[in-house]
Amino acid sequence: MEVEKMDENEWKYHGEGNQSLVVSHCQRCVVLRFLKSPPNQNKTPEEILHHLQNIVDFGKHVMKQFFGENYVHHGEIIQLPLDVVRQLCLKIQPERPECRCDKDMDTLSGYAMCLPNLTRLQPFRLAEHRPILCIEIKPKCGFIPFSSHVSQEIKHKVCRYCMHQHLKVANGKWKRPSKYCPLDLFSGNKQRMHFALKSLLQEAQNNLKIFKNGELIYGCKDDQDCVSDWNELARHLKPFFFPSNGLVSGPHCTRTIVMELIHVITTALLSSTDTCRAGDMKTVPISQGRSYCEASAFNKELVRNGKHKLESSGLPRGCLLYKTLQAQMLDMLDIEGLYPLYSRVEQYLEEFPEERSTLQIDGPYNEAFYEKLLDLSLEDDGTVAFALTKVQQYRIAMTAKDCSIMIALSPCLQDECSEQRPVVLTSKSRFTFSVSVLDLDLKPYESIPHQYKLDGEIVNYYLKNVQAKEDPVMSNLFKENEDCTLVLHKV
C-alpha cells in the first residue's frame, strides 16, 4: 500500500488509547496506528521503530499462539513521508477528545503500524458497497480468583469488574454502575449471556461500541454519562434485521430488533472460526473457580425468585471467549501472590541491571519468550527464573483481560453465502460474519505496582461502602428462600 500517494483527506480519526492513535482510510479496509508521547518527551525514530516492532512481534509470536491465526491481526510496520504525517496530524487534531490531547501524535519518526480495519469483515474480500455492522466488546476478566494468596474472602465471591464499578462511580468516571458481569458472558449459558449483553447495551460505558460502515453509532466516545437510546439504535439496525420493513415502529419493534442483535452476538461469540491449536494450552481447569459472581444482577434476581443454582453451560473450546478465558487464567496467583515475585525480580535487577535484556522483560517477544510461558508450575523454588515466569504470565493475563473482541456482520442472501465463511441466521435475515481480537499490546512490567495498589483500593471500597449495606438484605433473602427442616435429637 503506497500511503504517500494517498491524499491525507482520505484518512479520518478512528480512535486512540493511552499509547497510540489510530486513523482509518475512508475507502480501503486499513488503519494506521501511530505512537503517542507526552509533550517534550519525544522518542527517537529508532526507539519508535523498536517499540512498534515489539508490538508486531508480540502479536505474531505470542498472542497468535493463544488466540489463533484467524483471530489475531498483528499488522506490519511502514514508514511514511514526514510531510504526510504532519498534514494528517493537523487534519485529525480537531476531532480528538480534549481529555486525550495531553499526548502528541508521533510526527518525527514517520513510522506507523498498518493494520486491517476490524470494523470490516476479515479477511476483507467482499465488495466495498456492502453494508457492514460491527460490535466491539471489551469483555474484561471472566473468572473469580482461585488463588490461595487472596487475603479477602470477598474476592472469592465477587468479581473484580463488579467491585470496580462502585469505585469508578464514586470517583465520577461513570454516573451509574453497570449491571453487566463478565462471568455471565463467559458462562456459555445463553440466558446468562443474553442478560450480560442486554446489560452492556443499557450501560455501554467503554465496554461496548457499535459501528455501521465504520462509523460509531452506539456507545461512549469517552468517559461521560452514556444515555442509551435503543430507539435510535433500532433505527440504524432495522435495515439489517428486517430489510423488508415488515415491523411497524414502536417499543415492540425496538425490543425485537435488540433481541435479534443479542442473538447474533451470542451465536458469533460461541462460534469457532479458527481450527489451529491455539486455546488448547491447559492452564487451570475453569471448573476450579466459582462460576458465578454474587454481585451479578442476574444472580441476585435468581436468589429473589427462590433459586440458588446458577447454570454454567461451559464454552466451546474453539470459540474466542474460551481462548480469551484460558489466557486470562494465566493469572494463577492473583496480584496478591504475584506482587512478592515481582519484588524478587526487582531486587535482582537492582543488583544486576545489565540482566534486564537477558530476562527479556522488554522483549524481544519471540518464540523463546512464548515457550517460557508454558511452565505452569506453582511450586516456588525461590529462584528469579520462577518469579519472572509468573510475572510474564501475569502480564499476558492482564493483556487478555483488557482486550476487545470485534464481531463484523454483513447481510447475505442464501446463494451468496459460501461454506468457507460462517453464517448466522435471524428470523428475517442471514449474516456472514468474522470475529477478531484487538488491543493485544503486552501490559507494561512497570504497571504491576499500580495494579497491586488499585486492587487494594477496589476491594477496600467495596467492603466498606457496598457489601456492608448489601449483606443484611441478601442474607434475609437467602433465609426466606431456604427450606425449613426440623432435626430431632435423642435426649
VEXDREN-2710 file (C-alpha; in Angstrom, 1 decimal):
% VEXDREN-2710
k/r/px/py/pz
1/MET/0.0/0.0/0.0
2/GLU/1.5/3.3/-1.1
3/VAL/0.3/5.6/1.6
4/GLU/2.4/8.6/0.4
5/LYS/0.3/8.7/-2.8
6/MET/-3.0/9.0/-0.9
7/ASP/-4.4/12.4/0.0
8/GLU/-4.4/13.0/3.7
9/ASN/-8.1/13.9/3.4
10/GLU/-8.8/10.3/2.7
11/TRP/-7.9/9.5/6.3
12/LYS/-10.1/10.1/9.3
13/TYR/-9.7/10.0/13.1
14/HIS/-10.6/6.5/14.3
15/GLY/-9.8/6.5/18.0
16/GLU/-7.0/6.2/20.5
17/GLY/-5.8/4.7/23.7
18/ASN/-3.2/5.7/26.2
19/GLN/-0.2/4.9/24.0
20/SER/-1.4/5.2/20.4
21/LEU/-3.7/7.0/18.0
22/VAL/-5.4/5.4/15.0
23/VAL/-6.7/6.8/11.7
24/SER/-8.7/4.8/9.2
25/HIS/-8.9/5.1/5.4
26/CYS/-12.3/6.2/4.0
27/GLN/-12.2/3.7/1.1
28/ARG/-9.7/1.0/2.0
29/CYS/-10.0/-1.5/4.8
30/VAL/-6.9/-0.4/6.6
31/VAL/-6.0/1.7/9.6
32/LEU/-2.7/3.3/10.6
33/ARG/-1.6/3.3/14.2
34/PHE/0.8/6.0/15.5
35/LEU/2.5/6.0/18.8
36/LYS/1.9/9.0/21.2
37/SER/4.1/10.6/23.8
38/PRO/3.8/13.5/26.3
39/PRO/4.9/16.9/25.0
40/ASN/8.6/17.4/25.0
41/GLN/9.2/13.7/25.6
42/ASN/9.5/12.6/22.0
43/LYS/11.3/9.3/21.4
44/THR/14.0/8.9/18.7
45/PRO/12.9/7.3/15.4
46/GLU/14.9/4.2/16.4
47/GLU/13.1/3.9/19.7
48/ILE/9.7/4.3/18.0
49/LEU/10.6/1.6/15.4
50/HIS/11.8/-0.7/18.2
51/HIS/8.6/-0.2/20.2
52/LEU/6.4/-0.8/17.1
53/GLN/8.4/-3.9/16.2
54/ASN/7.9/-5.3/19.7
55/ILE/4.1/-4.8/19.3
56/VAL/4.1/-6.7/16.0
57/ASP/6.4/-9.5/17.3
58/PHE/4.3/-9.9/20.4
59/GLY/1.1/-10.3/18.4
60/LYS/2.8/-12.6/15.9
61/HIS/4.8/-14.9/18.1
62/VAL/2.8/-14.9/21.4
63/MET/-0.8/-13.9/21.2
64/LYS/-1.5/-15.8/17.9
65/GLN/-0.4/-18.9/19.9
66/PHE/-3.2/-18.2/22.4
67/PHE/-6.0/-16.9/20.2
68/GLY/-5.3/-18.4/16.7
69/GLU/-4.4/-17.3/13.2
70/ASN/-7.8/-16.1/12.2
71/TYR/-8.4/-14.0/15.3
72/VAL/-5.2/-12.0/15.6
73/HIS/-4.1/-9.5/13.1
74/HIS/-0.6/-8.2/14.0
75/GLY/-0.1/-5.9/11.1
76/GLU/3.2/-4.6/9.7
77/ILE/5.4/-1.5/10.1
78/ILE/5.5/1.1/7.4
79/GLN/7.4/4.4/7.0
80/LEU/5.6/7.4/5.7
81/PRO/7.0/10.8/4.4
82/LEU/7.1/13.2/7.3
83/ASP/5.1/15.9/5.5
84/VAL/2.2/13.4/5.0
85/VAL/2.3/12.5/8.8
86/ARG/2.3/16.2/9.8
87/GLN/-0.6/17.1/7.5
88/LEU/-2.5/14.1/8.8
89/CYS/-1.9/15.2/12.4
90/LEU/-3.2/18.7/11.7
91/LYS/-6.3/17.2/10.0
92/ILE/-7.3/14.9/12.8
93/GLN/-6.3/17.2/15.8
94/PRO/-9.7/19.0/16.0
95/GLU/-11.5/15.6/16.2
96/ARG/-9.6/14.3/19.2
97/PRO/-11.3/14.4/22.6
98/GLU/-9.9/17.1/24.8
99/CYS/-9.0/14.6/27.5
100/ARG/-6.8/12.7/25.0
101/CYS/-4.8/15.7/23.9
102/ASP/-2.3/15.5/26.8
103/LYS/-0.1/13.4/24.5
104/ASP/1.1/14.3/21.0
105/MET/1.0/12.0/18.0
106/ASP/4.4/11.0/16.8
107/THR/5.2/13.2/13.8
108/LEU/9.0/12.9/13.9
109/SER/9.8/9.3/13.0
110/GLY/7.4/8.6/10.1
111/TYR/6.8/5.0/11.4
112/ALA/3.4/3.6/11.9
113/MET/1.7/0.2/12.1
114/CYS/-0.6/-0.7/9.2
115/LEU/-3.5/-3.0/10.3
116/PRO/-6.7/-4.2/8.8
117/ASN/-9.8/-2.2/9.8
118/LEU/-11.5/-4.7/12.1
119/THR/-14.9/-2.9/11.8
120/ARG/-15.0/-4.7/8.4
121/LEU/-15.2/-8.4/7.6
122/GLN/-11.9/-10.3/7.9
123/PRO/-10.4/-11.3/5.6
124/PHE/-11.7/-8.4/3.5
125/ARG/-13.0/-9.9/0.3
126/LEU/-16.5/-8.5/-0.2
127/ALA/-17.5/-5.5/-2.2
128/GLU/-17.0/-2.2/-0.6
129/HIS/-20.6/-1.1/-1.1
130/ARG/-21.9/-4.0/1.1
131/PRO/-23.3/-2.7/4.5
132/ILE/-21.3/-3.8/7.5
133/LEU/-22.3/-3.8/11.1
134/CYS/-19.6/-4.2/13.8
135/ILE/-19.9/-4.8/17.5
136/GLU/-16.9/-4.2/19.7
137/ILE/-17.0/-5.8/23.2
138/LYS/-14.4/-5.4/25.9
139/PRO/-15.4/-8.4/28.0
140/LYS/-12.9/-7.9/30.9
141/CYS/-12.0/-10.7/33.4
142/GLY/-14.2/-13.7/33.1
143/PHE/-13.3/-15.6/36.3
144/ILE/-13.2/-15.3/40.1
145/PRO/-9.7/-15.6/41.6
146/PHE/-9.0/-19.1/42.9
147/SER/-5.5/-18.4/44.4
148/SER/-4.8/-19.3/48.0
149/HIS/-2.9/-16.0/48.2
150/VAL/-6.1/-14.0/48.2
151/SER/-6.4/-12.3/51.6
152/GLN/-10.0/-11.0/51.4
153/GLU/-12.8/-13.6/51.1
154/ILE/-14.9/-11.2/49.1
155/LYS/-12.6/-11.7/46.1
156/HIS/-13.6/-15.4/46.1
157/LYS/-17.2/-14.3/45.8
158/VAL/-17.5/-11.1/43.8
159/CYS/-15.6/-10.5/40.5
160/ARG/-13.1/-7.6/40.0
161/TYR/-15.3/-5.9/37.4
162/CYS/-18.4/-5.7/39.6
163/MET/-16.4/-4.4/42.6
164/HIS/-14.5/-1.8/40.4
165/GLN/-17.8/-0.4/39.1
166/HIS/-18.6/1.1/42.5
167/LEU/-15.2/2.7/42.9
168/LYS/-15.5/4.2/39.4
169/VAL/-18.9/5.7/40.1
170/ALA/-17.6/7.1/43.4
171/ASN/-14.6/8.7/41.5
172/GLY/-17.0/10.2/39.0
173/LYS/-15.9/8.2/36.0
174/TRP/-19.5/6.9/35.4
175/LYS/-22.9/8.1/36.6
176/ARG/-24.2/4.6/37.4
177/PRO/-22.8/1.1/37.9
178/SER/-23.5/-1.3/35.0
179/LYS/-25.5/-4.5/35.6
180/TYR/-23.0/-6.3/33.3
181/CYS/-21.0/-9.0/34.9
182/PRO/-18.2/-10.7/32.8
183/LEU/-18.8/-14.1/34.4
184/ASP/-22.3/-14.1/32.9
185/LEU/-20.9/-13.5/29.4
186/PHE/-18.2/-16.2/29.8
187/SER/-20.6/-18.7/31.3
188/GLY/-21.6/-20.2/27.9
189/ASN/-25.2/-20.2/29.2
190/LYS/-27.3/-18.4/26.6
191/GLN/-29.7/-17.0/29.2
192/ARG/-26.9/-15.5/31.2
193/MET/-25.1/-14.3/28.1
194/HIS/-28.2/-12.6/26.8
195/PHE/-28.6/-10.8/30.2
196/ALA/-25.0/-9.7/30.1
197/LEU/-25.3/-8.3/26.5
198/LYS/-28.5/-6.6/27.3
199/SER/-26.8/-5.0/30.3
200/LEU/-24.0/-3.8/28.1
201/LEU/-26.5/-2.3/25.7
202/GLN/-28.2/-0.5/28.6
203/GLU/-25.0/0.8/30.1
204/ALA/-22.3/0.6/27.4
205/GLN/-19.6/2.6/29.2
206/ASN/-16.4/1.8/27.4
207/ASN/-17.2/-1.9/27.1
208/LEU/-19.4/-1.9/24.1
209/LYS/-19.5/0.1/20.8
210/ILE/-21.4/-0.5/17.6
211/PHE/-20.2/0.7/14.2
212/LYS/-22.1/0.9/10.9
213/ASN/-19.9/1.0/7.8
214/GLY/-17.0/2.0/10.1
215/GLU/-18.9/4.9/11.8
216/LEU/-19.6/4.8/15.5
217/ILE/-23.4/4.7/16.0
218/TYR/-23.7/3.5/19.6
219/GLY/-21.5/3.6/22.7
220/CYS/-19.4/6.1/24.7
221/LYS/-16.9/8.2/22.9
222/ASP/-15.3/9.0/26.2
223/ASP/-15.9/9.0/30.0
224/GLN/-19.3/10.5/30.2
225/ASP/-22.9/9.9/31.1
226/CYS/-23.9/7.4/28.4
227/VAL/-27.6/7.7/27.7
228/SER/-28.7/4.5/25.9
229/ASP/-31.2/5.3/23.2
230/TRP/-32.5/2.0/22.0
231/ASN/-35.0/3.6/19.6
232/GLU/-32.1/5.4/17.8
233/LEU/-30.1/2.1/17.7
234/ALA/-33.1/0.2/16.4
235/ARG/-33.5/2.8/13.6
236/HIS/-29.9/2.1/12.5
237/LEU/-30.3/-1.7/12.8
238/LYS/-33.8/-2.2/11.3
239/PRO/-32.5/-2.4/7.6
240/PHE/-30.1/-5.2/8.7
241/PHE/-32.6/-7.4/10.6
242/PHE/-35.8/-6.5/8.8
243/PRO/-34.9/-5.5/5.3
244/SER/-38.5/-5.8/4.0
245/ASN/-39.6/-3.3/6.7
246/GLY/-42.1/-5.8/8.0
247/LEU/-42.3/-4.4/11.5
248/VAL/-44.0/-1.2/12.5
249/SER/-42.1/1.2/14.6
250/GLY/-42.6/1.4/18.3
251/PRO/-41.4/-0.2/21.6
252/HIS/-42.2/-3.7/20.4
253/CYS/-40.2/-3.2/17.2
254/THR/-37.2/-1.8/19.2
255/ARG/-37.2/-4.7/21.7
256/THR/-37.5/-7.2/18.9
257/ILE/-34.5/-5.7/17.0
258/VAL/-32.4/-5.5/20.1
259/MET/-33.1/-9.2/20.9
260/GLU/-32.2/-10.1/17.4
261/LEU/-28.9/-8.3/17.8
262/ILE/-28.2/-10.1/21.1
263/HIS/-28.9/-13.4/19.5
264/VAL/-26.5/-12.7/16.6
265/ILE/-23.7/-11.6/19.0
266/THR/-24.2/-14.6/21.2
267/THR/-24.0/-17.0/18.3
268/ALA/-20.9/-15.4/16.9
269/LEU/-19.2/-15.4/20.3
270/LEU/-19.9/-19.1/20.7
271/SER/-18.7/-20.0/17.2
272/SER/-15.4/-21.4/16.3
273/THR/-13.8/-19.8/13.2
274/ASP/-10.2/-21.0/13.8
275/THR/-9.1/-24.6/13.6
276/CYS/-5.5/-24.1/14.8
277/ARG/-4.2/-25.5/18.1
278/ALA/-4.5/-22.1/19.9
279/GLY/-6.6/-22.4/23.1
280/ASP/-5.5/-26.0/23.7
281/MET/-2.9/-24.9/26.2
282/LYS/-4.1/-26.1/29.6
283/THR/-3.9/-23.5/32.3
284/VAL/-6.2/-24.1/35.2
285/PRO/-9.5/-26.1/34.8
286/ILE/-12.2/-23.5/34.5
287/SER/-14.4/-25.5/36.9
288/GLN/-11.8/-24.9/39.7
289/GLY/-13.0/-21.4/40.3
290/ARG/-16.5/-20.3/41.2
291/SER/-18.6/-20.0/38.0
292/TYR/-20.8/-17.1/39.1
293/CYS/-20.4/-13.7/40.8
294/GLU/-22.5/-13.0/43.9
295/ALA/-22.9/-9.3/42.8
296/SER/-24.2/-10.2/39.4
297/ALA/-27.7/-8.7/38.8
298/PHE/-28.7/-12.0/37.1
299/ASN/-27.6/-14.0/40.2
300/LYS/-29.4/-11.6/42.6
301/GLU/-32.6/-12.0/40.6
302/LEU/-32.4/-15.8/40.9
303/VAL/-32.0/-15.5/44.6
304/ARG/-35.0/-13.2/44.9
305/ASN/-37.0/-15.8/42.9
306/GLY/-36.0/-18.6/45.3
307/LYS/-33.4/-20.2/43.1
308/HIS/-29.8/-20.8/44.2
309/LYS/-28.2/-22.6/41.3
310/LEU/-26.7/-20.6/38.5
311/GLU/-26.2/-22.7/35.4
312/SER/-22.9/-22.5/33.6
313/SER/-23.1/-24.4/30.3
314/GLY/-19.4/-24.0/29.5
315/LEU/-17.8/-22.5/26.4
316/PRO/-16.9/-24.4/23.2
317/ARG/-13.2/-25.0/23.2
318/GLY/-12.7/-23.4/19.8
319/CYS/-14.6/-20.1/20.4
320/LEU/-12.8/-16.9/21.1
321/LEU/-14.3/-16.4/24.5
322/TYR/-12.8/-19.8/25.6
323/LYS/-9.4/-18.9/24.3
324/THR/-9.6/-15.4/26.0
325/LEU/-10.5/-17.0/29.3
326/GLN/-7.6/-19.5/29.0
327/ALA/-5.2/-16.7/28.5
328/GLN/-6.7/-14.7/31.4
329/MET/-6.3/-17.6/33.7
330/LEU/-2.5/-17.5/33.4
331/ASP/-3.1/-15.1/36.4
332/MET/-2.9/-18.1/38.7
333/LEU/-1.6/-16.4/41.8
334/ASP/-3.7/-13.2/41.8
335/ILE/-1.9/-9.9/42.1
336/GLU/-1.5/-10.6/45.9
337/GLY/0.5/-13.7/45.2
338/LEU/2.3/-12.1/42.2
339/TYR/3.5/-8.9/43.8
340/PRO/6.1/-10.6/46.1
341/LEU/7.5/-12.4/43.0
342/TYR/7.7/-9.0/41.1
343/SER/9.6/-7.6/44.1
344/ARG/12.0/-10.5/43.8
345/VAL/12.7/-9.7/40.2
346/GLU/13.1/-6.0/41.0
347/GLN/15.6/-6.8/43.8
348/TYR/17.6/-8.9/41.3
349/LEU/17.5/-6.1/38.7
350/GLU/18.8/-3.6/41.3
351/GLU/21.8/-5.8/41.8
352/PHE/22.3/-6.8/38.2
353/PRO/20.6/-4.1/36.0
354/GLU/22.5/-5.4/32.9
355/GLU/20.4/-8.6/33.1
356/ARG/17.2/-6.8/32.1
357/SER/17.7/-7.6/28.4
358/THR/18.7/-11.2/29.1
359/LEU/15.5/-11.7/31.1
360/GLN/13.5/-10.4/28.0
361/ILE/11.4/-8.0/30.1
362/ASP/11.3/-5.5/27.3
363/GLY/11.5/-8.1/24.5
364/PRO/12.3/-9.5/22.1
365/TYR/8.9/-11.2/22.1
366/ASN/9.8/-14.2/20.1
367/GLU/9.2/-17.9/20.2
368/ALA/11.6/-18.4/23.0
369/PHE/9.6/-15.9/25.1
370/TYR/6.4/-17.8/24.3
371/GLU/8.0/-21.2/25.3
372/LYS/8.8/-19.9/28.8
373/LEU/5.1/-19.1/29.3
374/LEU/4.2/-22.8/29.1
375/ASP/5.7/-23.6/32.5
376/LEU/2.5/-23.7/34.7
377/SER/4.2/-25.0/37.8
378/LEU/3.2/-23.2/41.0
379/GLU/6.0/-24.7/43.2
380/ASP/8.1/-21.7/44.1
381/ASP/11.8/-22.8/44.2
382/GLY/12.9/-19.3/45.3
383/THR/14.6/-18.5/42.1
384/VAL/14.4/-15.4/39.9
385/ALA/13.5/-17.6/37.0
386/PHE/10.4/-18.9/38.7
387/ALA/9.4/-15.3/39.7
388/LEU/10.0/-13.9/36.2
389/THR/7.9/-16.7/34.6
390/LYS/4.9/-15.9/36.8
391/VAL/5.4/-12.1/36.2
392/GLN/5.4/-12.6/32.4
393/GLN/2.3/-14.9/32.6
394/TYR/0.5/-12.3/34.7
395/ARG/1.3/-9.6/32.0
396/ILE/-0.2/-11.9/29.4
397/ALA/-3.3/-12.5/31.5
398/MET/-3.7/-8.7/32.1
399/THR/-3.5/-8.2/28.3
400/ALA/-6.2/-10.8/27.7
401/LYS/-8.4/-9.2/30.5
402/ASP/-8.3/-5.9/28.7
403/CYS/-8.6/-7.0/25.0
404/SER/-11.5/-6.2/22.7
405/ILE/-13.5/-8.6/20.6
406/MET/-14.7/-7.3/17.2
407/ILE/-17.7/-9.0/15.5
408/ALA/-18.2/-7.8/12.0
409/LEU/-21.5/-8.7/10.3
410/SER/-22.8/-8.3/6.7
411/PRO/-26.2/-9.4/5.3
412/CYS/-26.0/-12.1/2.7
413/LEU/-28.5/-13.9/0.5
414/GLN/-28.7/-17.7/0.7
415/ASP/-27.0/-18.3/-2.6
416/GLU/-24.2/-15.7/-1.8
417/CYS/-23.0/-17.3/1.4
418/SER/-20.2/-19.7/0.8
419/GLU/-19.3/-22.7/3.0
420/GLN/-15.9/-21.0/3.7
421/ARG/-17.4/-18.2/5.7
422/PRO/-19.6/-18.7/8.8
423/VAL/-23.2/-17.7/8.7
424/VAL/-25.7/-16.8/11.5
425/LEU/-29.4/-16.8/10.9
426/THR/-32.1/-14.5/12.4
427/SER/-35.9/-14.6/11.9
428/LYS/-35.8/-12.5/8.7
429/SER/-32.1/-12.2/7.8
430/ARG/-28.8/-14.1/7.5
431/PHE/-25.4/-12.7/8.1
432/THR/-21.9/-13.7/7.2
433/PHE/-19.5/-12.7/10.0
434/SER/-15.9/-12.6/11.2
435/VAL/-14.6/-12.4/14.8
436/SER/-11.3/-10.8/15.7
437/VAL/-9.5/-9.6/18.7
438/LEU/-7.5/-6.4/19.2
439/ASP/-5.9/-4.3/21.9
440/LEU/-3.3/-7.0/22.5
441/ASP/-0.3/-4.9/23.5
442/LEU/1.6/-6.5/26.3
443/LYS/0.8/-4.8/29.6
444/PRO/3.9/-2.9/30.9
445/TYR/6.1/-4.6/33.5
446/GLU/6.2/-1.3/35.4
447/SER/2.4/-1.3/35.8
448/ILE/2.4/-4.1/38.4
449/PRO/2.8/-1.9/41.5
450/HIS/-0.1/0.2/40.2
451/GLN/-2.3/-2.9/39.8
452/TYR/-1.4/-4.1/43.3
453/LYS/-2.4/-0.7/44.8
454/LEU/-5.6/-0.5/42.7
455/ASP/-6.6/-4.0/43.7
456/GLY/-6.5/-3.0/47.4
457/GLU/-8.4/0.2/46.7
458/ILE/-11.2/-1.6/44.8
459/VAL/-11.6/-4.3/47.5
460/ASN/-11.5/-1.9/50.5
461/TYR/-14.0/0.5/48.9
462/TYR/-16.4/-2.4/48.1
463/LEU/-16.1/-3.9/51.6
464/LYS/-16.7/-0.5/53.3
465/ASN/-19.3/1.0/51.1
466/VAL/-21.2/-1.7/49.3
467/GLN/-21.0/-5.1/51.0
468/ALA/-21.8/-3.7/54.4
469/LYS/-25.1/-2.3/53.1
470/GLU/-26.0/-5.3/50.9
471/ASP/-25.2/-8.2/53.3
472/PRO/-28.3/-7.9/55.5
473/VAL/-30.6/-7.7/52.5
474/MET/-29.1/-10.7/50.7
475/SER/-28.9/-12.6/54.0
476/ASN/-32.6/-12.2/54.6
477/LEU/-33.4/-13.2/51.0
478/PHE/-31.4/-16.4/51.4
479/LYS/-33.1/-17.2/54.7
480/GLU/-36.6/-16.6/53.2
481/ASN/-35.9/-19.0/50.4
482/GLU/-34.3/-21.8/52.4
483/ASP/-36.3/-25.0/53.2
484/CYS/-37.2/-25.3/56.8
485/THR/-36.1/-28.7/58.3
486/LEU/-36.8/-29.9/61.8
487/VAL/-34.0/-32.0/63.2
488/LEU/-34.8/-34.2/66.3
489/HIS/-32.1/-35.3/68.7
490/LYS/-32.3/-38.1/71.3
491/VAL/-32.4/-36.7/74.9
END
